[in-house]
Amino acid sequence: MRGTKSGTERQKHFFDLLWSHADSAYKDSPKWRREIYWFSGISPATAKYYMERFPQFMNPDEGHNDSPVMREMIALAEKYNGTIGGYAIPPESGRDDRRVTFDSLVLPIDEATAKALQTQLKADEFGTRGNGYRFWWD
């Protein structure tokens, strides 16, 4: 039955979803699941859904260093049918700074559009990735 999960169950599902998108290097060591891990390939719809439900972990107005803020990254991924990557510091970490942060976009766009966006966005790393371009902020 939809809508019957408690907030704690939804929160666990959220971090489990992010873990399912964790980079393979972290999967070999379960300690990362409890501490910090990087993920990629999150759809903008999924990111928006969880951002609205877990503002305590995902602040729509925060960015990573010089990246666009979270809501802007979601909007770019929506506009260009791309995906979002970042890192998670889950509640199990015990850290005071538990959060989800977006630090990258992969956009399936043409070269001219990608170069124009790079001029605007000034990602620290920019290059081809699969059938598109990856923008990453350090």
FENBELLIN-V112691 format. One record per residue. N is the residue number from 1. RES is the residue in one letter. BURIAL is I if it has 9 or more other C-alpha atoms within 8 Angstrom, else O. Layout:
N:RES:BURIAL + N:RES:BURIAL
This chain:
1:M:O + 2:R:O + 3:G:O + 4:T:O + 5:K:O + 6:S:O + 7:G:O + 8:T:O + 9:E:O + 10:R:I + 11:Q:I + 12:K:O + 13:H:O + 14:F:I + 15:F:I + 16:D:O + 17:L:O + 18:L:I + 19:W:I + 20:S:O + 21:H:I + 22:A:I + 23:D:I + 24:S:O + 25:A:O + 26:Y:I + 27:K:I + 28:D:O + 29:S:O + 30:P:O + 31:K:O + 32:W:I + 33:R:I + 34:R:I + 35:E:I + 36:I:I + 37:Y:I + 38:W:I + 39:F:I + 40:S:I + 41:G:I + 42:I:I + 43:S:I + 44:P:I + 45:A:O + 46:T:O + 47:A:I + 48:K:I + 49:Y:O + 50:Y:I + 51:M:I + 52:E:O + 53:R:O + 54:F:I + 55:P:I + 56:Q:O + 57:F:I + 58:M:I + 59:N:I + 60:P:I + 61:D:O + 62:E:O + 63:G:I + 64:H:I + 65:N:O + 66:D:O + 67:S:I + 68:P:I + 69:V:I + 70:M:I + 71:R:I + 72:E:O + 73:M:I + 74:I:I + 75:A:I + 76:L:I + 77:A:I + 78:E:I + 79:K:O + 80:Y:I + 81:N:O + 82:G:I + 83:T:I + 84:I:I + 85:G:I + 86:G:I + 87:Y:I + 88:A:I + 89:I:I + 90:P:I + 91:P:O + 92:E:O + 93:S:I + 94:G:O + 95:R:O + 96:D:O + 97:D:O + 98:R:I + 99:R:I + 100:V:I + 101:T:I + 102:F:I + 103:D:I + 104:S:I + 105:L:I + 106:V:I + 107:L:I + 108:P:I + 109:I:I + 110:D:O + 111:E:O + 112:A:O + 113:T:O + 114:A:I + 115:K:O + 116:A:O + 117:L:I + 118:Q:I + 119:T:O + 120:Q:O + 121:L:O + 122:K:O + 123:A:I + 124:D:O + 125:E:I + 126:F:I + 127:G:O + 128:T:O + 129:R:O + 130:G:O + 131:N:O + 132:G:I + 133:Y:I + 134:R:I + 135:F:I + 136:W:I + 137:W:I + 138:D:O
